[in-house]
């Protein structure tokens, strides 16, 4: 069976790095994996989406997730998650960061950031879990590790061995960033206990 994971947010949140770690962990585990991304105006706070498709027992033909077929969404920014909720299957798991980053398009005078984004995500019928990734990363002393907190939460939904995740983190991140990110990953996993 092919698992479809959509990672979404805004530029600067480490979405591409997170999707690379996920892809590498799948490859290290010996799984078939394909990845694609859409950067948009990522350097100016615009939308970023990354698609990762993988399977331990089936071929993965394309890196693009069919419309409405994402089984898991990691929303690094709530409004971007709401924008992409239609890409998720009706029974999808949604892990959403609670911290708002006002996208560049919402800064225009005729738009505003809705007050009820998390409520609308939860009303979508998907199983939504709020992950305070940025607050957790700040508590750890490294805000840039928020994406790895999200990966730790994601790891509880997948059958990838911890060794594959750890090797992927070592392979993708700068050596000086590995230790704190391993800690962030572990804390992200712990957060999901009982969630």
PAZAPA-4460 file (N, C-alpha, C; in steps of 0.05 Angstrom, whole numbers, plus 32768, in hexadecimal, padded with zeros to 4 digits):
% residues 195
    n_x    n_y    n_z   ca_x   ca_y   ca_z    c_x    c_y    c_z   seq   type   mol
   8011   7FE8   8000   8000   8000   8000   8012   8019   8000     1      X     A
   800A   802D   7FF0   8019   8046   7FEF   800E   805A   8003     2      X     A
   801F   8066   8013   8018   807B   8026   801E   8096   801A     3      X     A
   800B   80A8   801B   800E   80C3   8010   8010   80D7   8027     4      X     A
   8026   80E6   8028   8029   80FA   803D   802D   8115   8030     5      X     A
   801C   8128   8038   801E   8144   802E   8029   8155   8045     6      X     A
   803E   8164   803F   8049   8177   8052   8044   8192   8047     7      X     A
   8038   81A4   8057   8031   81BE   804D   8037   81D4   8062     8      X     A
   803D   81EC   8058   8043   8202   806A   804C   821A   8059     9      X     A
   805D   822A   8065   8068   8242   8057   8087   8240   8057    10      X     A
   8092   824F   8045   80AF   824F   8042   80BE   8255   805C    11      X     A
   80D3   8247   8061   80E4   824B   8078   80DE   8239   8090    12      X     A
   80CA   8227   808D   80C3   8215   80A3   80D1   81FB   80A1    13      X     A
   80E1   81F6   808D   80F0   81DD   808C   80DF   81C6   8080    14      X     A
   80CC   81CC   8070   80BA   81B8   8064   80CA   81A6   8051    15      X     A
   80DA   81B2   8040   80E9   81A2   802D   80FE   8190   803B    16      X     A
   810A   819B   8050   811D   818B   8060   810E   8174   806D    17      X     A
   80F6   8179   8078   80E7   8164   8085   80DF   814E   8071    18      X     A
   80D6   8156   8059   80CE   8142   8045   80E7   8133   803C    19      X     A
   80FE   813F   803B   8116   8131   8034   811E   811C   8049    20      X     A
   811B   8124   8062   8121   8110   8078   810E   80F9   8076    21      X     A
   80F4   80FE   8072   80E0   80E9   806F   80E7   80D7   8058    22      X     A
   80ED   80E3   8041   80F4   80D3   8029   810C   80C2   802E    23      X     A
   8121   80CD   803A   8139   80BE   803F   8134   80A8   8053    24      X     A
   8124   80AC   8067   811E   8097   807B   8110   8080   806D    25      X     A
   80FE   8086   805A   80F1   8071   804B   8105   8062   803A    26      X     A
   8117   8070   802D   812B   8064   801C   813D   8052   802C    27      X     A
   8145   805C   8044   8157   804C   8055   8149   8033   805F    28      X     A
   812F   8034   8063   8120   801C   806B   811C   8009   8054    29      X     A
   8124   8010   803C   8121   7FFF   8025   8106   8001   8017    30      X     A
   80F7   8017   801D   80DD   801B   8011   80DF   802A   7FF7    31      X     A
   80CB   8026   7FE6   80C8   8037   7FCE   80BF   8053   7FD7    32      X     A
   80CB   8067   7FCB   80C3   8083   7FD3   80C6   8096   7FBC    33      X     A
   80B4   80A9   7FBA   80B5   80BF   7FA7   80AE   80D8   7FB5    34      X     A
   80BB   80EF   7FAD   80B6   8108   7FBA   80B4   811E   7FA6    35      X     A
   80A3   8132   7FAB   80A0   8149   7F9A   809A   8161   7FAB    36      X     A
   809F   8179   7FA1   8098   8190   7FB1   8091   81A8   7F9F    37      X     A
   8081   81BA   7FAA   807A   81D3   7F9E   8082   81E9   7FB0    38      X     A
   8095   81FA   7FA7   80A1   820E   7FB9   8091   8228   7FB9    39      X     A
   8083   822F   7FA4   8074   8248   7FA3   8088   825F   7FA8    40      X     A
   807F   8273   7FB7   8090   8289   7FBE   809C   8284   7FDA    41      X     A
   80A8   826D   7FDD   80B0   8264   7FF7   80C4   8277   8005    42      X     A
   80D5   8284   7FF6   80E8   8296   8003   80DA   82B0   800D    43      X     A
   80C2   82B4   8005   80B3   82CC   800E   809C   82C5   801F    44      X     A
   809D   82AE   802C   8087   82A6   803E   8070   8299   8030    45      X     A
   8073   8292   8017   805E   8286   8007   805A   8268   800E    46      X     A
   8046   825C   8002   803F   8240   8007   8055   822D   7FFD    47      X     A
   8059   8218   800C   806B   8202   8005   805C   81E8   800A    48      X     A
   805B   81D7   7FF6   804F   81BC   7FF9   8064   81A8   7FF0    49      X     A
   8066   8192   7FFF   8077   817C   7FF7   8066   8162   7FF9    50      X     A
   806A   8151   7FE5   805B   8138   7FE3   806E   8121   7FE6    51      X     A
   8069   810F   7FF8   807A   80F7   7FFB   8068   80DF   7FFA    52      X     A
   806E   80CD   7FE7   805F   80B4   7FE4   8072   809C   7FE8    53      X     A
   806A   8089   7FF7   807C   8073   7FFD   806C   8059   8003    54      X     A
   807B   8043   8000   806F   8029   8006   8084   8015   800C    55      X     A
   807F   8003   801F   8091   7FED   8025   808D   7FD5   8013    56      X     A
   8075   7FD4   8006   806F   7FBC   7FF7   8062   7FC1   7FDB    57      X     A
   8061   7FD9   7FD2   8055   7FDF   7FB8   8065   7FF4   7FA9    58      X     A
   8065   7FF3   7F8E   8073   8007   7F7F   8065   8022   7F82    59      X     A
   8075   8037   7F81   806B   8053   7F82   8071   805F   7F67    60      X     A
   805C   8064   7F57   8060   806C   7F3B   8065   808A   7F38    61      X     A
   8059   809A   7F49   805B   80B7   7F45   805F   80C5   7F60    62      X     A
   806D   80DC   7F5F   8071   80EB   7F78   8059   80FC   7F80    63      X     A
   8046   80FF   7F6E   802F   8110   7F73   8018   8101   7F80    64      X     A
   800D   810C   7F95   7FF7   80FF   7FA3   7FDD   8105   7F94    65      X     A
   7FCD   80F1   7F8D   7FB4   80F6   7F80   7FA2   8108   7F91    66      X     A
   7F92   8118   7F85   7F81   812B   7F93   7F6F   811C   7FA7    67      X     A
   7F6F   8126   7FC0   7F5E   811A   7FD5   7F69   8100   7FE0    68      X     A
   7F82   80F9   7FDB   7F8D   80DF   7FE3   7FA4   80E0   7FF7    69      X     A
   7FA9   80F8   8003   7FBE   80F9   8017   7FB4   80EC   8030    70      X     A
   7FC2   80D8   803A   7FBA   80CA   8052   7FC3   80D7   806B    71      X     A
   7FD8   80E7   8068   7FE3   80F6   807F   7FEB   8112   8075    72      X     A
   7FE4   8126   8085   7FED   8141   807E   7FFC   814D   8097    73      X     A
   8014   8157   8092   8022   8167   80A6   801F   8184   809E    74      X     A
   800F   8192   80AE   800A   81AF   80A8   801C   81BF   80BB    75      X     A
   8031   81CA   80B1   8044   81D9   80C1   8039   81F5   80C7    76      X     A
   8023   81FC   80BA   8015   8216   80BF   7FF7   8211   80BB    77      X     A
   7FE6   8218   80CE   7FCA   8211   80CE   7FBB   8219   80B5    78      X     A
   7FBE   8232   80AC   7FAF   823B   8095   7FB7   822C   807C    79      X     A
   7FD1   8226   8079   7FDA   8217   8062   7FCE   81FB   8063    80      X     A
   7FCB   81F0   807B   7FBE   81D6   807F   7FA1   81D7   8076    81      X     A
   7F93   81EC   807D   7F77   81EF   8075   7F74   81F2   8057    82      X     A
   7F87   8200   804B   7F87   8203   802D   7F8A   81E8   8020    83      X     A
   7F99   81D6   802C   7F9F   81BC   8020   7F8D   81A5   8029    84      X     A
   7F7A   81AA   803B   7F6A   8195   8047   7F5C   8184   8032    85      X     A
   7F54   8190   801C   7F47   8182   8006   7F58   816D   7FF9    86      X     A
   7F73   816F   7FFC   7F85   815C   7FF1   7F87   8142   8002    87      X     A
   7F7A   8143   801A   7F7B   812D   802C   7F63   811A   8029    88      X     A
   7F69   8100   802D   7F53   80EC   802D   7F40   80F2   8044    89      X     A
   7F27   80EA   8042   7F14   80EF   8057   7F1D   80E4   8073    90      X     A
   7F2D   80CE   8073   7F36   80C3   808C   7F53   80C9   8092    91      X     A
   7F5D   80DE   8086   7F79   80E6   808A   7F7F   80EE   80A7    92      X     A
   7F98   80EB   80AE   7FA3   80F6   80C7   7FB0   8110   80C0    93      X     A
   7FAA   8124   80D0   7FB5   813F   80CC   7FC4   8147   80E5    94      X     A
   7FDE   814D   80E3   7FEE   8158   80F8   7FF3   8175   80F2    95      X     A
   7FE9   8187   8103   7FEB   81A3   80FD   7FF9   81B2   8113    96      X     A
   800D   81C3   810B   801A   81D5   811D   8007   81EB   8124    97      X     A
   8006   81F3   813E   7FF3   8207   8147   7FFB   8223   8141    98      X     A
   8015   8228   813C   801F   8243   8138   8017   824E   811D    99      X     A
   800C   8266   811D   8005   8274   8104   801D   8283   80F9   100      X     A
   8020   8280   80DF   8032   8292   80D0   8021   829E   80BA   101      X     A
   801D   82B8   80BC   800B   82C5   80A9   8018   82C4   808D   102      X     A
   800C   82B5   807A   8017   82B4   805F   8016   82CF   8052   103      X     A
   8027   82D2   803E   802A   82EB   8030   800F   82F4   8024   104      X     A
   7FFF   82E1   801A   7FE5   82E8   800E   7FD1   82F3   8022   105      X     A
   7FD4   82EB   803B   7FC1   82F4   804F   7FC8   8310   8059   106      X     A
   7FE0   8319   8052   7FE9   8334   805A   7FDC   834A   8048   107      X     A
   7FCF   8341   8033   7FC2   8355   8021   7FA9   8360   802F   108      X     A
   7FA2   837A   802A   7F8D   8387   8039   7F72   8379   8037   109      X     A
   7F6B   836B   8021   7F51   8360   801E   7F4E   8344   802B   110      X     A
   7F64   833A   8037   7F64   8320   8043   7F6A   8321   8061   111      X     A
   7F62   830D   8070   7F6A   830C   808C   7F6D   82EE   8094   112      X     A
   7F7C   82E9   80A9   7F80   82CE   80B2   7F68   82C5   80C2   113      X     A
   7F5A   82B0   80BA   7F42   82A7   80C9   7F49   82A0   80E6   114      X     A
   7F36   82A5   80F8   7F3A   829F   8115   7F35   8281   811B   115      X     A
   7F27   8273   8109   7F1D   8258   810F   7F2A   8243   80FE   116      X     A
   7F44   8246   80F7   7F51   8233   80E5   7F52   8217   80F1   117      X     A
   7F5B   8215   810A   7F5D   81FA   8116   7F42   81ED   8118   118      X     A
   7F2D   81FD   811F   7F12   81F2   8121   7F09   81E8   8106   119      X     A
   7F0F   81F7   80F1   7F06   81EF   80D6   7F15   81D5   80CD   120      X     A
   7F2F   81D3   80D5   7F3D   81BA   80CF   7F30   81A3   80DD   121      X     A
   7F2A   81A6   80F6   7F1E   8191   8106   7F02   818A   80FC   122      X     A
   7EF4   819D   80F1   7ED9   8199   80E6   7ED9   818B   80CA   123      X     A
   7EF1   8188   80BF   7EF4   817B   80A4   7EEE   815D   80A5   124      X     A
   7EEC   8152   80BC   7EE7   8135   80BE   7F01   8125   80C0   125      X     A
   7F18   8131   80BB   7F31   8122   80BE   7F39   8122   80DC   126      X     A
   7F4B   810F   80E3   7F54   810D   80FE   7F6B   8121   8101   127      X     A
   7F67   8137   810F   7F7A   814D   8111   7F87   814D   812D   128      X     A
   7FA1   814E   812D   7FB0   8150   8146   7FC1   816A   8145   129      X     A
   7FBE   817B   8159   7FCE   8194   815A   7FE9   818D   8167   130      X     A
   7FFE   8194   815A   801A   818F   8163   8027   81AA   8168   131      X     A
   802D   81B1   8181   803B   81CB   8187   8059   81C9   8180   132      X     A
   805F   81C5   8167   807B   81BF   815F   808E   81D7   8164   133      X     A
   8085   81EF   815D   8097   8206   8160   809B   820C   817E   134      X     A
   8087   820B   818E   808A   8210   81AB   809C   81FB   81B7   135      X     A
   809A   81E3   81AE   80AB   81CD   81B8   80C8   81D1   81B0   136      X     A
   80CC   81D9   8197   80E7   81DE   818D   80F4   81F5   819C   137      X     A
   80E4   820A   81A1   80EE   8221   81B0   80F7   8218   81CC   138      X     A
   80E6   8207   81D9   80ED   81FD   81F3   8107   81ED   81F3   139      X     A
   810C   81DF   81DC   8125   81D0   81D9   813D   81E2   81D3   140      X     A
   8138   81FB   81CD   814D   820E   81C7   8154   8210   81AA   141      X     A
   8144   8204   8198   814A   8205   817B   8130   8206   816B   142      X     A
   8127   821F   8166   810D   8222   8157   810E   8215   813C   143      X     A
   8125   8213   8130   8127   8207   8115   8121   81E9   8115   144      X     A
   811F   81DD   812D   8119   81C0   812F   80FB   81BA   8130   145      X     A
   80EA   81CE   812C   80CD   81CA   812D   80C5   81B5   8118   146      X     A
   80D2   81B6   8100   80CA   81A3   80EB   80D1   8186   80F4   147      X     A
   80E6   8183   8104   80ED   8168   810E   80DA   815F   8124   148      X     A
   80D0   8171   8133   80BB   816A   8147   80A3   815F   8138   149      X     A
   809C   816B   8121   8086   8161   8111   808C   8146   8106   150      X     A
   80A5   8141   80FE   80AD   8127   80F3   80AB   8112   8109   151      X     A
   80B3   8119   8122   80B0   8106   8138   8093   80FE   813C   152      X     A
   8081   8112   813A   8064   810C   813D   805B   80FA   8126   153      X     A
   8065   8100   810E   805E   80EF   80F6   8068   80D3   80FA   154      X     A
   807F   80CF   8105   808B   80B5   8108   8079   80A1   8117   155      X     A
   8067   80AB   8128   8055   809A   8137   8040   808E   8126   156      X     A
   803C   809A   810E   8027   8090   80FC   8032   807D   80E6   157      X     A
   804C   8079   80E6   8059   806A   80D1   8068   8052   80DD   158      X     A
   806D   803E   80CD   807C   8026   80D6   8099   8028   80D0   159      X     A
   80A4   803F   80CB   80C0   8043   80C6   80D0   803F   80E0   160      X     A
   80E5   802F   80DF   80F5   802B   80F7   8104   8044   8100   161      X     A
   8107   8047   811A   8116   805F   8124   8131   8062   8118   162      X     A
   813F   804B   8113   815A   804C   8108   815A   805A   80EC   163      X     A
   8145   8055   80DC   8143   8062   80C2   813F   8080   80C5   164      X     A
   812E   8089   80D8   812B   80A5   80DD   8145   80B2   80E6   165      X     A
   8153   80A5   80F9   816C   80B0   8103   8181   80B2   80EE   166      X     A
   8183   809D   80DD   8197   809F   80C8   8190   80B5   80B4   167      X     A
   8176   80B8   80AE   816E   80CD   809C   8174   80E9   80A7   168      X     A
   816F   80ED   80C1   8176   8106   80CE   8194   810C   80CC   169      X     A
   81A4   80F7   80D1   81C1   80FB   80CF   81C9   8101   80B3   170      X     A
   81BC   80F6   809F   81C4   80F9   8084   81BB   8114   8077   171      X     A
   81A5   811F   8081   8199   8137   8075   81A3   8150   8083   172      X     A
   81A5   814F   809D   81AB   8168   80AD   81C9   816C   80B0   173      X     A
   81D0   8185   80B5   81EC   818C   80BB   81F3   817D   80D5   174      X     A
   820C   8174   80D7   8215   8165   80EF   820F   8174   8109   175      X     A
   8212   818E   8109   820E   819E   8121   81F1   819F   812A   176      X     A
   81DE   8198   8117   81C2   819A   811D   81B5   817F   8125   177      X     A
   81C5   8169   8122   81B9   814F   8125   81B0   814A   8142   178      X     A
   81C0   814F   8156   81B9   8149   8172   819F   8156   817A   179      X     A
   819C   8170   8176   8184   817D   817F   816B   8173   816F   180      X     A
   8170   816C   8155   8159   8162   8145   8151   8146   814E   181      X     A
   8164   8136   8156   815D   811B   8161   814C   811F   817A   182      X     A
   8153   8133   818A   8144   8138   81A2   8128   8142   819B   183      X     A
   8126   8154   8187   810C   815F   817E   80FB   8148   8173   184      X     A
   8107   8136   8164   80F9   811F   8159   80ED   810E   8170   185      X     A
   80FD   8108   8184   80F4   80F8   819B   80DD   8105   81A9   186      X     A
   80DF   8120   81AD   80C9   812E   81BB   80B0   812E   81AA   187      X     A
   80B2   8131   8190   809B   8130   817E   808D   8115   8180   188      X     A
   809C   80FF   8182   8090   80E5   8185   8081   80E3   819F   189      X     A
   808E   80EC   81B5   8082   80EB   81CF   8067   80FA   81D0   190      X     A
   8066   8110   81C2   804D   8121   81C2   8035   8111   81B8   191      X     A
   803A   80FE   81A7   8024   80F0   819A   8019   80D9   81AB   192      X     A
   8026   80D2   81C0   801D   80BD   81D1   8001   80C4   81DC   193      X     A
   7FEE   80B4   81D5   7FD2   80BA   81DE   7FC3   80CD   81CC   194      X     A
   7FD0   80D8   81B7   7FC3   80EB   81A6   7FB1   80DD   8191   195      X     A
***
